[in-house]
Amino acid sequence: MLNDTVVRVTDRIRERSEGKRAAYLAKIARQAEEGPRRAHLSCGNQAHAYAAMEDKADMAQTARPNIGIVTAYNDMLSAHQPYERYPDLIRRAAHEAGATAQVAGGVPAMCDGVTQGRAGMELSLFSRDVIALAAGVALSHDVFDAAVWLGICDKIVPGLVIAAATFGHVPAVFLPGGPMPSGLPNDEKARTREDFAAGRVDRATLMAAEMASYHSPGTCTFYGTANSNQMLMEFMGLHLPGASFVNPNTPLREALTVAGVHRAAQITRLGNDYTPVSAILDERAFVNGIVGLMATGGSTNHVIHLPAMARAAGIVLDLQDFHDLSEVTPLLARVYPNGLADVNHFHAAGGLGFLIGQLLSGGLLHPDTTTVAGEGLERYTTEPRLTGNGVEWVDGPRESLNDRIVRPVAAPFARAGGLHTLTGNLGRAVIKASAVKPELHVVEARARIFDDQDAVKAAFRAGEFTEDTVVVVRFQGPRANGMPELHSLTPTLSVLLDRGLRVALVTDGRMSGASGKVPAAIHVTPEAATGGPLARLRDGDLVRVDAVTGTLECLEPGFMDRPPAPYDPAPSAEGIGRELFAAFRAHAAPADEGAGLVV
């Protein structure tokens, strides 16, 4: 039976979303009612669409499915470099399935690992909306009976899901690329970063460690936003079962891609198994996604992305939904930065199939959701095997193959999930507690106030942090500078922890999906640039960050009576393309509503 809290939260989301969801489904029904879209195009329209294709005669037969490829390929992202080969593979697989395929369009794909601590990071969150817009342009030609979506990393999958939901009458299959093989262990990489920040090793040593960690095609192997994306696509039914963590450029990876294309051809309106995205992305799917996030200690970025994705499907999520589900979802995985294992070790220990089976048996997932594989989430407890005829799915492990990495519901790493919400007189925030030592789940100390992360690093280099401190970095929200990740502060603040200081971070910005041992109250809303409480803090104020009681408080009486500190937009107004995003900054939604512009 379903857990009472899972039922209650799902019902609450359904009631809250009733009007928006009904309007969304009515819109999708209107778009779908004409049947296959290409049949309604003029001959001239169709001729333009097929002119460059070798199989134009087949494409003119509108009774055969035509699959649109939306690709985030570039060869700067290691995770996306394997997608260079995918269009040819997809076209061949489509022909095998009696269909055709075309690249509908490309979307931008930036690497947060390149822009961490740099001005380009201020474009990162908004790139999600640009991706959704670009994908909308790709599908606007209205010649596709289904779509396959090629994207993996941080803002890319959420942007693609927003677009897929907007075209909710078009069936969709997401095709991953898989993680790179394991390199330098992530904890060794983190240790070298801390040593460099403390001046114990030189830059050449740091560079060697980074290159040994990020070393080949494929997704980075830590459990950050990119790999959390892949988890979500399975829990929410947009991947084929077991597709997420198979390494690139392997026979099984290629066979899974072919199987995904075949499935896309089967679920169009032209066949007998029509499965539009709107039927998959309902309230139950989003609840399943949140439970998966909590059970695996996934990326804090998804507390922003999931509400934006849901709104595109007419569903309204609230931070309270995350909080309540976290309270009843046990932590079943330890993957770096929440443990020493990487995603390859996680996959080998039983991976997503094992966890989904455990959560289903514990009544924590809706079992009856629609997925691209068909009805029911039970299919996602299986794992793919390569055969002479492609892929077949067999029962996945029913027991953990390494209980230091994954555990059953009956013996979790922690009773509650990895993410918590905080509320108090400083606003609403999120904290990832799964990687933080229990003794740091509560930090009460005097605040140091900074308006950017470079000022924090300068204070560190000057030796100014000599006592327990709550480091407040404000004016980092979506309306201020696009809400960049502040992950480059992690080595600095980790050094202070290693010196025995009790340190916490409070910010209206983001941390990386791989944020680790530093307790960090992030995504604070209302943000400082709109006059939120952080703008009224001063150096020396006593601040309490409490992940146990779920509170974020300034303990100074009357601090809200102070005038807010003024925000100077000039430093983020131009350079590295930031001038192009002025409209995004001016109109972005608050972080707890997804920080987006599109929906």
N, C-alpha and C positions, 0 to 999 in steps of 0.2 A: 504494500500500500504506500501511496505517496506520503511523504513527510507533511505534517500539518502546516509548517511554515512555508514550504514550497507551494502548497495549495493556496494558502492565504495570500502570499505575495503575487502569485499568478493571477488570482482573482482581482486583487487590488490593481494590478497593472491593466487588466482587461477593463475594469470599470473606469479607471482614469482615462483610458485611451478610447473609450467606446465611440465617441463622435468622430475623432480623427481616423480611427481604424475603419469605420464604416464608410467615410468619405474616400479613403484610400482604396478600399476594395471595390467601391462603385466605379472609381476612375479606372482601375485595372480591368474591370469587367467591360467597360465601354471600349477600351483599347483592344481587348481580346475578341470581342463579339464578331468582328469582321472575318475572323479566321486568318489563315496565312497571309501575311501582308503583301508579299511580292505579287500575288495574283491580282492586286488592285492597282499596280503600277502600270503606266502606259508602256508601250513597246520601246519608246525612246528612253524613258527612265531606266528600264531594265537593260537596254543595250549599253548605256553609259556604265552601269554597274558591273557588267560582265565583259566589257571590251578587252581588258588586258588578260583575261583568264584563258588558259588552254582548254578548259572544259566548259566553255561558254554554252555549248549546245546542251550539256547536262543541266547547267544552271537555269537555262530557259524553261526547263521542265519543272514548273512550280509545284508539282506534286512531290518532288524530292527535297528533303530538308537542306537548307543552306545555313551553315554555322558561321557566325561571326567570331573572329578572334580579337579580343581586346588585350593588348600586350603592354606590359611595363618594362620591356627589355631595355637594358643598356649594359655595357660591359664594364662600367665602373663599380656597380654593385655586384659583389661576388655571388650573392644569392640569385641575381637575375641574369647573370652571364649565360647560364645554360639555356635560357629561353631563346637564344639566337637560333637554335636548331628547331625549335618547336613548330613554327608555321609549316615547314615542309612535312614534318612528321604528322601534324594534325590534318593536313590536306590528304595525305596518303591514308590515314586512318578513316577519314570521312568517306573517301571513295570505297573503302572496304565495307562501310556501313550503309552504302547506297545513298550517300549524301555528298555535298560539296562544302568547301570552307574557304573563307577569305579573311585576310587581316582587315578588320573593320577600322582599326585605328590604334595609335599608340598613346600612352599617357606618361607624364613625367614620373620619375622615380628618383628621389634623392636619398642619399645615405647619411643618416644621422651620425654614423661613426666618423664621417669626414668633417661634419660641421659642428661637432661638439665643441662648445666654448668659443665658437666663431660667430660672426654676424649672420652667416647663412642659416644658422639654426633658427633665426627669427622668422624664416619662411617655412620651416618644417611643418608645423601643425596646419597652416593654411594650405600646404600642398595637398592635403587630403581633399579639400574642397575643389582645388584645381583638377585633381585626378577625376573626381566625380563629374565635373563639368566636361572635361575632355572625353571621358567615356560616353557621356551623353551625346556629344557631337558624333562620336564614332557610330553609335547605334541609331542616330537620327535619320540615316539613309533608309531605314525601314525595309531592308531586304533580307533580314535574318530571322530564321525560325527558331534558333537557339543561339546561345553565346557560350564560349569558353573564355575564362578570365585568367590571365597569366600575371600573377602578382604574389608577393610574399611578405615584403618588409613593412616597416612601421606604420606609416600613414597610407600605404598603398592599398593593402587589403581593405581597410575601412572605407577608403574612397571608392574602391571598386564595388563594395557591397552597397554603398549608398546609391551608386548608379544602377546596379542590378535591381535593387528594390524599386527604384523609380521606373524602370522598365519591367515592372513586376509580372507582365503577361508573357515575357520572353524567358523560357527555361534557361538555366545557367548551371554550369559545372565549373568549379574552381580547380585549376591544375597547378599543384605546387612543384617546386624544383628540388627540394630536399636540402638537408644540412651538409656542409663540408665535413670530411672526416675529422676526427679529433686531432688537435695539434697540441701546442703547449697547454697544460692544464690551466683553467681559468683562474684558479686561486694563485698559481704562480705568476700569471700575468698581473693580477691585482696587487700582489706583493711587490712586484717590480715597480709598478706605478707609485705605490706608497713610498718605496725606497727612493725613487727619483724625486718625488715631492719633498721628501725630507733631506735631500742632498746626499744620500748615501751611495747612489750609483750615477753614472754619467748618461748623457743622452744616447750614446751608441748602445749601451746596455739596454736602455728602454726600447730603442728601435728594434733591436734584435728580438726582444721578447714579444713585441707587438707583431712582428712579421712571422714569428713562429706560431702565434695564436691564430692570426688571420692569414691563411696560407694557401687557399685553393678555391675553386668555384664552389658555391653552395652558401647556405645561410650560416651566419655566425653560430657557434655551438652553445652559447650560453642561453639561458631561458629568459630572454628579453621580449620586447614587443613583437619582433618578427616571428619567433617560435610560438609565442602566445597566440598570434594570429592563426597559425596553422592548427593549434589546438582548437580554437574557436570554430574553424571551418569544419572540423570533424564533429564536435559536439552539436553544432547547429545544422549539420547535414548538407553542407555545400561541397565537401570533398567526398570522394569514394572512401570506404572504410580502409584505414591503415595507410593512407596515402602520404601523410604529412612528413614522416621522418625517414624516408628511404633516400639514400645518398644519390647525388646527381650522376648522370652519365654511366648508369649501371643498367643491365638488362631489365631488372624489375622496375626501375624508375621509368624506362621507356614503355614497358608493357602497361604500367598504370596510366600513363598519358594516353596511350591508344585506347584503353578501356574507358577512360573518361570521355573521350571523343565519341566512342560508340554509344555510350550512355546518353550523351547530349543529343545524338541523332534519334534515340529511341523515345525521348520524352517531349518531343515537339507536338504541336497540335495536329500534325499530319498523321500521327500514329495513334495507338490505343492506350498510351500511358502518359498522357499530357500532364506535366508537372511544372507549372509556372513557379517562379521564385516567390510570388505572393503567397502560395500555399505552403512554402517551407518557412518563411520568415514571419512566424506568428509569435504570440506572447510566450508560448511554451518553449520555442526555440531560443528566445533571448534569455529566459530563465535558465535553461540548460547551459547556455554559454556562460552566464554569471557563475553558476555552480562549478563549471569546469575551471573558471578563472580562480575561484577560491580554493578548490581542491588541489590545484597545482602550484599555488603561490605565484600566479602570473602577473603580467605587467600592469602597473598602475595606470599606464596610458589608456587602458581599456575602460577605465571609469569615465573617461572623456569620449572615447570612440563608440562604445556600445550605445549610449544615449543618442548620439548622432546617427548611427546606423539604424537604430530603432525608429527614430522620427521619420526617416525616409520611408518606412513601412507603416506609418500611421500609429506608431506605438510610443508611449511616453514612459520613460524610465526615470526614477528618482534615486538619489543617493541612499535613501532609506531602504530601497530594494536591495542594494548591494550589502548594506549593513546587516539586514535581517537574514539574508541568505548566507552571509559569512558566518553568522552566529551558529548555524546548524550544519555547516559543511565542514567536515574534518579535512585537515591538511594531509594529503596522501602521497605527496611527492617531495623529494629533496633534490632539486636541480639548481646548479649555480645560477644566481648568487645565493640561493637558499640552501645549498649543499655543495659538495665537491664534484658531483657527477655532471656531465654535459648531456645534451639531448640525445646523442648517440648511445650513451650508457643508459639513459632513461628508456629509449626505444628497446634496447636489448633486454632490459629488466622486465618488460611487459608492456610498457608504454601506454598509449591512449586506450587501446583495446581492453587492457586489464583494468584501467581506472574507470572507464565507462561501465564495464561489467560490475565493478564494485559499487559504484554510485547508483546504478539501476537496482542492484540487490538491496541497497540501503534505502530505497524509496526517495532518493534525492534528485532524480532526473525524470522528466516526463518520458515515458517509454513509447508513446504513441504518436510521435511527431512524424511529419512527412519529410523525407530526405531525397537527395538525388539518387540514392540507391533503392528507394522504394519506401513503403510504410514501415515505421518502427525503428527505434534506435538500437534495438538488439543486434541489428546487422553490424553495428560499429564495435561489437565485441569480437569480431572476427579479424583475421589478418591475412594479407595477400600472400600467395605463393606462386612462383613462376612455374608454368607447365609448358609443354610443347605447343599448346593452343593459346598461350597468352597467360592470363591471370585467373586463378581460382581462389576463393576465400575459404579458409578453414577456421575452426574454432581457435580463438586466441587463448593465451594462458589464463588459467583460473586461479593460479597462485603466483605471488611475486617471485621473480627469479633473482631478486636482490633486494632484501628488505631494508637495506641502507638507502635505497633510492625510491622505491615505491612500496606502499604498504596497503593492506586491506582496510576496509571501513572499520572492522572490529579492533584494529590495532594501529591507529593513525599516528603520525608524528605529532599532531596537535589536535585538540578537540574542535577548534574553530579554524576557519580559513585564514589565508595569509593577508587579506586586506581588511582594514577597518575604516570607518568614517569617524570624524571628529566634529563636534559642534561646541560652540561656546561664544563668548563675547568677541572673539576674533573672527567669527564666521564659521563656514563649513569647510572641511578639508578631508583629505584621504591620507592614510599612512599604511605603508607596507611593513607589517611587523614580523613576517615569517623569517626574514633574514637578520633580524635585530635580536641581540641578546636580551633575555627576559629582564635583566636588571636595568636595561635602558628603555623599557616600555613606558617608563615615566621619567621625564626630565623636567625639573623645575630650576630655573636659573635666571640670572640677569641677561637682558637682551643686548645684542649689538646689532645696529640697524645699518643696512647697506642697500644701495639702490641698483647695484649690479654685481655680478659674480667676480669681475676683475678686482673690485675693491676688497672683497673678502680675501682673495689671494694676496693682495698687497699687504693687508693687515697681518696675514699669516707670515709672510716673508719678513715683516718688520718685528715679529715676535710679540704681537699685541695680545695673543690668546694665552692667558696664563691661569685662567680659572674656568670653572664650569660656565658654559655660555649657551644661550639659545641664539643662533645666528639667523637673523631675519633678512631675507633678500626680497624686496618688494618691487613694485612696478615691473613685474614679469608676467602679467596676465595677458589674455588675448587682446584686450583693448589697448594695452600699453605697447607691447613689442612683439605680439604674436605668440606669447607663451612658450618660450624656448625651454628645452631641457637644460638642467643645470648639473648634468652628470660630471662635468669636469671638476666640480667641487668635491666629489667623493674622495679622491686620494688625499686632498688637503684635510678634510674633516676627519678622515680615518686616522691620519697621523695624530691628530689631537686626542682621539679615543685611545690610541695606543700609548699615549703619554699619561693616561689615567684620568683625563678630564671627562666630565659628563657633558656631552655636546649634542644638540639637536638642531635641525634646520626647519625653519618655517618660511614658506614662500607661496606667492600666488602663481608661480611658475610650475614647471614640471621637473621631475627627475627622470632619468632613463628607465626604461622597462627593466633594466638590469640593476637598478639601485639596490644597494646592499646593506651593510651593517650600520649605517648612520641612520638614526631615527629621524624621519623627515615628514613633517606635516605639509603636504603639497596641495596644489589646486585650490588655494584658499579663495573663497568667494564670500562676499563681494570683493573684487580685486581693488588694490590700492589706487589704481589710476582713476577709478570711478568714485573715489572717496570712501572706500572700504576701511574697516578698522585698522588694517596694517598701516595705513597712512597716518594714523594717530599715535603710533608707538614712538618711543624715544629711547635712546641709549640708557641702559640701567633699569628699565622697566622689568618687573618680575613676571616671567611668562611660564606657564605650565603646559607641557605637551604630555597628555595622558592617554596612552593607547589602551589602558585597562578599563577606565571608565568611559572612554570615548569623548574626551573633552579637550578643548583648545582655548586657554584662558589667559588674559592679561589680569594680573592680580592687583593692579594699581587702581584704587578708587577714582572714579571720575575721568579716566583717561579718554573716554569718548567725548568729553566736553572740549577737548583740545581741537583747534583747527587742523584739518588734514594737511600734511606736507604736500606742496605742489608737485605735479608731475611734469617733467620737461620731455616732450616727445622728440626733440631734435636729434638726439643720438641714434634713434632708430628710424628716422624718417627717410634716409637715403643710403645708397651704397649697397652693392651685392644684390641689386634688384628690389630692395625694400621699398623704394618709392612706388613700385608697381602694385604694392599691396596696401596702400593707404585706405582704400575702401573696405578691405577685409578688417583692418584694425578698427575702423570707425563703426562697423556694424556687427562685429562678432558677438555671438551669444555668450552668456556666462559659462564658465567651465562646467558647472554642474548641469548645464543643458546641452553640453557637447561642444561648446566653443566654436561653433560652425557658422558659416554664412549661407550655405546652400539651403538648409532646411531649418 
